[in-house]
Structures are given as structure tokens and as C-alpha cells.
Amino acid sequence: MITINENYLKLQASYLFSDIAKRVRKYHELNPGKDIIKLGIGDVTEPLPQACVTAWNAAVTEMADRKTFRGYGPEQGYDFLREAIAKNDFQARGADISAEEIFVSDGAKCDTANIQELFSKNIKVAIPDPVYPVYVDTNVMAGRTGEYENNRYTGLVYLECTSKNNYVPNLPKTPVDLIYLCFPNNPTGATATREQLATWVQFAKDTKALILFDAAYEIFIRDESLPHSIYEIEGARDIAIEFRSFSKSAGFTGARCAYTVVPTSCMGYDSSGAAHALHPLWNRRHCTKFNGVSYPVQRAAEAVYTLSGKQQIRQTTDYYLTNAGVIRNRMLNLGYKLAGGENSPYVWVETGADSWEFFDMLLNKAAVVTTPGSGFGRCGSGYIRFSAFNRYDRVEEAMDRISKALK
């Protein structure tokens, strides 16, 4: 008899964005032909930067010639991309990260989910609330939680992010081993200062904990006083793993390319307390279960770091931030309290109502799709998340409809 991993039975009935899709599909069936504007899921709408397209096409042409054809590449990623990442994303900002510490993959979502395979089932995990659902669900699947009770899983330590702490969590009051942090934050759009990150780095060093730092949205930071990487904080390379993505920075949601940084000095511990470098463990996992991102896609990602690539990416991310500013200002003018929309493509709005009810109201009265905050955790109850990933004219129209509906 084949038996199942019963931890999957603890998961809630559906993934947040699947629930949203079902409600939108039902609305569409009841209102055929109705123009729906989606400001919910964080999927980009603008095309790939021309620099990336040119590089991709050139690489495809190479693949069509026997002399320049490439088969399997290095699982960790081609050196040309890893070196460009290390130089531009880290060394240029004073962070001591080398190319060998970078692992190219097909998505930060996959990496943030898969990284927990390196760790014992018995560790204590700290999760922000509200939070990107993947962090929680993958630890449920791994058996690190109890049952789901009162909108939370027993066994996890929840780090509450509210308006009282500006959506940056306080240090846990109980011992933890693995800590998830995400800045700029998804879903709240909040950012963390150098001083705040330094406090977390010191806490992890003092307690031999590990920080998993999701920096997928760092490209949207415009305030130069804010850190783009946790490795800009002294000592962080010894206690942190960082995740980055080309999805939002360069529009690669359909092309698929990301990377994870595992410094060689970053340690984990066995049951006897002996230290072990995490870099070779992740390398083994990566090589065993992954065959690498395609050569044309990696060439396209490399083009992100050319002068024209940087200019084009800045233009596109400025475009999305303009959208975020429209959403932010219109909701503020309607009298709503909010966070995000500055240094982030997300706007986190306090609705004063049940999240799903507010979602349904905007869908039914304005034909606008958002994301209910309660889907991100208990502290998201009473909030909705707006995504700025759409065309400017569509965002303007959506906010006109919402203003009319809310008035």
C-alpha cells in the first residue's frame, strides 16, 4: 500500500491565488464581456527589455549552429552570469559576495521553498505575519508544524507585522532556528533600514539562527539610505542566505531566471553541535535535483547588467512605481490608511472590513481584482494588497472605478 505524506492534509483547501482565480472566473461567467482589471497577482505586463531580447536571440542563433551549440550547462549557472551578478548586485554595493557563492535557478519561489530541505524537521521556524504563503506552506509540507488552528499553524513562531511596528517585525521572544525576512516586503510593501537589519543579523549570530532573506523586490528601492541586500550589513554573510529574481526586475516571470546566494562562511549545525558549511549542502541538492537554466535565458539575464539593460530596467521599474504612486495617492485621498507604494510595487491598504468581503465588493462593483490580506496571515485580516503591475492607463481606470464604488 502506497502511503502519502499526511502533512499535505494540513494545508488549507486552496492556495490563495487559486481562490482568487475561482472568484474571478465565477464573476466572468455571470458577467460575460465585462472588462476586468487585475491589480492582484504580482505578474508583470511590460515586455522584456530590448537588451535582453537581443541577447536571447543571439544565444538562440548560437544554439542553431553545431559550432556554438551548447547542451547541459553547469547546474550552478554559467560563469558569465554569476560573475555579472556578483559584481553588479553585491560588490558594487560593498557586499563581500563572490561568483562561486551564487546559484542560478528558474525562480525565487522555487528556491525559497526548496532551501528548507537542508534543515532538520525539528527546527523552530519564525514566519512574519502577514507573509508570502510559500514560506508557510512548504514548512507545513515538511512536517514542521502542527494543525491549523485560529488561522495559524501550531508549531510556528509568528512575527507580527502591523502598523504599530511599521510592518517590520520585532525580534522573537522565544528561541528560533530559522527566520524568514522579506524586504521590500510582499505583501505590505514595507522596507527595513540598515539599523533594523543589523539588529536581526546580531540576533541570528547570538543565537546561531539562520536568516532566509527574500530580496526579490530590491530593484524598486529608490531611497538610497535603504539596503538592497542583507549582505550590506556587517557579519550577515555568516548567518544569512539571500534570494533574488529577474522576474520583477526585468520582466522574466515567463522567461524564468533567479538566483540564490549561499556564502561559503554560512554555517548550520548537526545534532552534536558541530558546524557544517551550507554552501556544499545546497550545491549537492541543486546538482541532484536541477539541470540548470537554459543558455539563452542566462544570456538574456546577463544583458540586464549592460549599460542599456540597466537603463531599460530602470525605465520599466519607474513605470511600475508610477502606477504604485497612483494607487497610493488615490486610496489616501479616499481616507484609507496604507503602507507601501514607495520603494515597492505593492500597496497595503487597511480597509476597515473583512478582507474577502472588500475583495468581493471591489470585484462586483468595480470589476477590479485585488488580493485579500487575510490570505497572507492573521495580521492581514482587514487589509487588501494592490499590485502596481499593469498598464498605467488601466491603473488609472481601475482607481476611477474604485473611487466611484467607494463613494
C-alpha positions in Angstrom: 0.0 0.0 0.0 1.4 3.4 -1.0 1.0 5.9 1.8 1.0 9.6 1.5 2.8 12.5 3.2 0.0 13.4 5.6 1.4 16.8 6.2 -0.2 17.8 2.9 -3.6 17.2 4.5 -2.9 20.0 7.0 -2.8 22.5 4.1 -5.7 24.8 3.7 -8.2 23.8 1.0 -6.7 26.0 -1.7 -3.7 28.3 -2.4 -4.6 32.0 -2.1 -4.2 32.9 -5.7 -6.2 29.8 -6.8 -9.1 31.1 -4.6 -8.9 34.5 -6.3 -8.9 32.9 -9.8 -12.0 30.9 -8.9 -13.9 34.0 -7.8 -12.8 36.0 -10.8 -13.8 33.1 -13.1 -17.3 32.9 -11.5 -17.7 36.7 -11.8 -16.7 36.5 -15.5 -19.3 33.7 -16.1 -22.0 35.8 -14.5 -20.9 39.0 -16.3 -19.8 37.9 -19.8 -18.0 40.6 -21.7 -17.3 42.7 -18.5 -13.9 44.3 -18.6 -12.0 43.1 -15.5 -8.8 45.0 -14.4 -6.4 42.9 -12.4 -4.3 44.5 -9.7 -4.0 41.4 -7.7 -1.3 38.9 -8.6 2.2 40.3 -9.0 2.7 39.4 -12.6 4.4 41.9 -14.9 2.8 43.4 -18.0 5.6 45.2 -19.8 7.7 43.3 -22.3 11.3 42.2 -21.8 14.0 44.9 -22.1 15.3 45.1 -25.6 18.8 44.4 -24.4 17.6 41.1 -23.0 15.7 40.2 -26.2 18.7 41.0 -28.3 21.0 38.8 -26.2 18.4 36.0 -26.1 18.0 36.0 -29.9 21.8 35.9 -30.3 22.0 32.9 -27.9 19.3 31.1 -29.8 21.2 31.6 -33.0 24.3 30.1 -31.3 22.2 27.0 -30.4 21.3 26.6 -34.1 24.9 26.2 -35.2 26.8 23.0 -34.4 30.0 25.0 -33.8 28.4 27.1 -31.0 25.7 24.7 -29.8 25.5 24.0 -26.0 24.0 21.1 -24.2 23.8 20.8 -20.5 25.3 23.7 -18.7 26.7 24.0 -15.2 23.9 23.4 -12.7 25.1 26.4 -10.7 24.8 28.7 -13.7 27.3 29.9 -16.3 30.2 31.8 -15.0 29.4 34.8 -17.2 26.1 35.4 -15.4 27.4 34.5 -11.9 30.3 37.0 -12.3 28.0 39.7 -13.5 25.6 39.2 -10.6 28.4 39.2 -8.0 30.0 42.4 -9.5 26.8 44.4 -10.0 24.4 43.3 -7.3 26.8 42.9 -4.4 30.4 44.0 -4.8 29.2 47.4 -6.3 27.3 47.9 -3.0 30.2 46.9 -0.8 28.9 43.4 -0.1 31.6 40.7 0.0 29.9 38.1 -2.3 31.8 36.1 -4.9 30.5 34.4 -8.1 31.0 30.9 -6.6 28.5 31.7 -3.9 25.7 32.3 -6.4 23.4 29.6 -7.7 21.3 30.4 -10.7 17.8 28.9 -10.8 14.4 29.2 -12.5 12.6 31.1 -9.7 12.9 32.6 -6.2 9.6 30.9 -5.4 11.2 27.5 -6.0 14.4 28.4 -4.1 12.6 29.7 -1.0 10.6 26.5 -1.0 13.4 24.1 -1.7 16.0 25.6 0.7 14.2 24.2 3.7 15.2 20.7 2.6 18.6 21.4 4.1 17.3 21.6 7.6 16.1 19.3 10.3 12.4 18.6 10.6 12.7 19.6 14.3 13.9 23.2 13.9 11.8 26.1 15.2 10.7 28.4 12.3 9.9 32.1 12.6 7.5 33.4 10.0 6.4 37.1 9.5 2.6 37.7 9.6 1.4 38.7 7.0 3.7 36.7 4.8 4.2 35.2 1.3 2.2 31.9 1.6 5.0 29.8 0.2 7.2 30.2 3.3 4.5 28.7 5.5 3.1 26.0 3.2 6.4 24.5 2.4 7.2 24.1 6.1 3.8 22.5 6.6 4.6 20.1 3.8 7.9 19.3 5.5 6.2 18.4 8.8 7.5 21.3 10.9 4.0 22.4 12.1 1.0 21.1 14.0 -2.5 21.6 12.8 -4.2 24.8 11.6 -6.0 26.5 14.4 -7.4 30.0 14.7 -5.9 31.0 11.3 -2.4 29.8 12.3 -0.3 26.6 12.4 0.8 25.4 15.8 4.5 24.9 16.0 5.4 28.1 14.0 6.6 31.3 15.7 4.7 34.2 14.1 6.3 37.6 13.9 3.5 40.1 13.7 3.9 43.0 11.3 1.4 45.7 11.9 1.0 49.5 11.7 2.4 49.7 15.2 5.8 48.5 14.2 5.6 49.9 10.6 5.3 46.3 9.3 8.8 45.4 10.3 8.7 42.5 12.8 10.2 42.7 16.3 12.7 40.1 17.5 11.0 36.8 18.7 10.6 36.4 22.4 11.2 32.6 22.2 14.2 30.8 20.7 14.0 30.1 16.9 16.4 28.5 14.5 15.2 29.6 11.0 13.9 33.1 10.3 12.2 34.3 7.1 12.5 38.0 6.2 11.4 39.8 3.0 12.2 43.4 2.2 10.9 45.3 0.3 8.1 43.2 1.8 5.5 41.1 0.0 2.6 41.8 0.7 2.9 45.0 2.8 5.4 47.0 0.7 7.3 47.9 3.9 11.1 48.4 3.8 13.7 47.8 6.5 16.5 50.2 7.5 20.2 49.2 7.9 19.8 49.5 11.7 16.8 47.2 11.7 18.5 44.6 9.6 21.7 44.9 11.8 19.5 44.1 14.8 18.3 40.9 13.1 21.9 39.9 12.0 23.2 40.3 15.5 20.2 38.3 16.9 21.0 35.4 14.4 24.7 35.5 15.3 24.0 35.4 19.1 21.6 32.5 18.8 23.2 30.6 15.9 20.0 31.0 13.9 19.8 31.4 10.1 18.0 34.1 8.2 16.4 33.4 4.8 16.3 36.9 3.2 14.0 37.4 0.2 15.1 40.4 -1.8 13.0 39.8 -4.9 11.8 43.4 -5.0 15.0 45.3 -4.2 15.1 46.7 -7.7 12.3 49.1 -6.7 14.2 50.7 -3.9 14.7 54.4 -4.7 15.7 55.6 -1.2 19.5 55.2 -1.2 19.6 55.0 2.6 17.9 51.6 2.4 19.9 48.4 2.0 19.3 46.4 -1.2 20.9 43.2 0.3 21.3 41.8 3.8 25.0 41.4 2.9 25.4 45.1 3.1 25.2 44.5 6.9 28.5 43.5 8.5 28.6 39.8 9.5 25.4 38.9 7.5 27.3 36.5 5.2 27.9 34.2 8.2 24.2 33.8 9.1 22.0 34.6 6.0 21.0 33.1 2.6 19.6 35.6 0.1 17.1 35.1 -2.7 16.8 37.3 -5.8 14.8 37.2 -9.0 14.8 38.6 -12.5 11.0 38.2 -12.6 10.0 41.6 -11.4 13.3 43.5 -12.1 13.5 42.5 -15.8 10.1 41.0 -16.5 11.2 37.4 -16.5 8.0 35.9 -15.0 7.6 34.0 -18.2 11.3 33.5 -19.0 12.2 32.2 -15.6 15.5 33.1 -14.0 16.6 33.8 -10.5 19.4 33.1 -8.1 20.2 32.2 -4.5 23.3 33.3 -2.6 24.8 30.8 -0.1 28.0 32.3 1.3 30.8 29.8 1.9 31.1 31.1 5.5 27.4 30.4 6.3 27.0 27.5 8.7 24.5 25.1 10.0 24.9 22.6 12.9 24.4 18.9 13.3 22.8 17.2 16.4 26.1 17.2 18.2 26.6 20.9 17.7 29.4 20.6 15.1 29.3 23.3 12.4 28.9 22.5 8.7 29.1 24.8 5.7 25.7 25.2 4.0 27.3 26.0 0.6 28.3 22.4 -0.3 24.9 21.1 1.0 23.0 23.4 -1.2 25.3 22.7 -4.1 24.6 18.9 -3.7 20.9 19.5 -3.5 21.0 21.8 -6.5 23.1 19.5 -8.7 21.0 16.4 -7.7 17.6 18.0 -8.5 18.2 20.7 -11.1 19.7 20.7 -14.5 20.2 24.4 -14.8 18.5 27.4 -16.5 18.7 27.4 -20.3 21.7 29.1 -22.0 19.6 31.7 -23.9 17.8 32.7 -20.8 21.1 33.1 -18.9 22.5 35.3 -21.7 19.3 37.4 -21.5 19.8 37.8 -17.8 23.4 38.7 -18.3 22.2 41.6 -20.5 20.4 43.1 -17.5 23.8 44.3 -16.3 24.8 46.1 -19.6 24.5 49.9 -19.7 21.5 49.7 -22.0 20.0 46.9 -19.9 20.3 48.9 -16.7 18.7 51.9 -18.3 15.8 49.9 -19.7 15.1 48.2 -16.4 15.2 51.5 -14.5 12.7 52.9 -17.0 10.3 49.9 -16.6 10.5 49.8 -12.8 10.0 53.5 -12.7 6.8 52.9 -14.7 5.5 50.4 -12.2 6.4 52.7 -9.3 4.4 55.5 -11.0 1.5 53.1 -11.0 2.0 52.4 -7.3 2.0 56.1 -6.7 -1.3 56.5 -8.4 -2.8 53.7 -6.3 -1.3 55.1 -3.1 -2.4 58.6 -3.6 -5.9 57.8 -4.7 -6.5 55.5 -1.7 -5.1 58.1 0.6 -7.4 60.7 -0.9 -10.3 58.4 -0.2 -9.3 58.4 3.5 -7.6 54.9 3.8 -4.5 54.2 5.8 -1.9 52.3 4.0 1.7 51.2 3.6 3.9 50.6 0.6 3.8 52.1 -2.9 7.2 53.8 -2.3 10.3 51.6 -2.9 7.8 48.8 -3.6 5.3 47.8 -6.3 2.7 46.8 -3.6 0.2 49.0 -1.7 -1.1 47.5 1.5 -4.5 49.2 2.4 -6.3 49.0 5.7 -10.0 48.5 4.7 -11.8 48.5 8.0 -13.8 45.5 6.7 -13.3 41.8 6.2 -10.7 41.2 3.5 -12.7 38.8 1.3 -15.8 41.0 1.6 -13.8 44.0 0.5 -12.3 42.0 -2.3 -15.7 40.8 -3.5 -17.1 44.4 -3.3 -14.4 45.8 -5.5 -14.8 42.9 -7.9 -18.6 43.2 -8.1 -18.9 47.0 -8.1 -15.7 48.0 -9.9 -14.6 44.9 -11.8 -11.2 45.3 -10.2 -9.2 42.3 -8.8 -7.0 42.9 -5.7 -5.6 40.4 -3.2 -7.3 39.9 0.2 -4.9 40.5 3.1 -6.2 37.6 5.2 -4.7 35.2 2.6 -1.3 36.3 3.9 -2.0 35.6 7.5 -4.0 36.6 10.6 -2.4 40.1 10.7 -3.6 40.6 7.1 -7.2 40.5 8.2 -8.9 43.8 7.3 -6.4 44.6 4.6 -6.1 44.2 0.8 -3.0 44.3 -1.4 -2.9 46.3 -4.6 -0.3 45.3 -7.2 1.1 48.0 -9.5 1.9 45.5 -12.3 -0.3 46.7 -15.1 -0.5 49.4 -17.7 -0.7 53.0 -16.5 -4.0 53.7 -18.2 -5.5 50.5 -16.7 -4.4 51.5 -13.3 -5.9 55.0 -13.7 -9.2 53.5 -14.9 -9.2 50.9 -12.1 -8.8 53.7 -9.5 -11.6 55.8 -11.1 -13.9 52.8 -10.8 -12.8 52.1 -7.2 -13.3 55.8 -6.3 -16.8 55.7 -7.7 -17.6 52.4 -5.9 -16.3 53.5 -2.5 -18.0 56.9 -2.7 
